[in-house]
């Protein structure tokens, strides 16, 4: 499956307005809507979850916990 990302706005009537696409007429697509709200309380949680897991890769801590 091929993924294409577009940023769109909802107009004053509540319609989602997509930019012109290069998709063939009659193409079947799946639409997933992610609401972007930088002021949301969840923004920090989402940003943290998108980070890496290097924090958990700690040899000393692993040794201590494995010996318990």
C-alpha positions, 0 to 999 in steps of 0.5 A: 500500500502506498502512503501519501500525506496531505495537510487540509483544512475544514471549511466554514461548512464543516467540509474537509477540503483536500488539495488537488491530487495526482490520483487516478479517477476511480482510485480506492483510498483509505482516509485516516484523519489526525487532528493537529492541535499544537495547544492540546494537552496531549501534544507533549504526550504525542511528542514523547511517544514519537521519540526514541527509546534510548532511555530504556537501553541502560546496561547498568540498570539492566544488570541490577534488575536482572540480578534481583 
